[in-house]
Amino acid sequence: MKVLFASLYELITGQNQLADMLFKAEGVYFTVGLVMILLSLVGMAIYYYAINHPKFCRWYHWLLAVIVICLINFSIAYAMADGVVFDTFGTTAGYVTQIVTFGFANTIWTFLFAFIFSMCIKWRSKNAKYSPF
């Protein structure tokens, strides 16, 4: 799984020094990837089954839910990568761009997985089964 998540993230970020550190650090790719998948699934389940109100079944409400999930996952990826760099060098001074890029890669994958989960679970929702379309 570590290699799978590494290849997903490095598909967007490319191979750089941060990617080498995250791959060698124990469980960073796996932890961030697993949290990304779980939060995407749980977030979509909450939207379709817990919120599930006729007022909140528009496409922009779905997009707002996905954006919230993306922001949470961005901050998790940023914090984990920042922690690895800080533990290694004692500063994050030369790696901010790479850390932010890793966070954005996690955001892109979050959006994609949230969309996939949304298409898979929306049909059982009473009110929001046509959201986002």
Secondary structure, 3 states (H helix, E strand, C coil): CHHHHHHHHHHHHCCCHHHHHHHHCCCHHHHHHHHHHHHHHHHHHHHHHHHCCHHHCCHHHHHHHHHHHHHHHHHHHHHHHHHHHHHHHCCCCCCHHHHHHHHHHHHHHHHHHHHHHHHHHHHHCCCCCCCCC
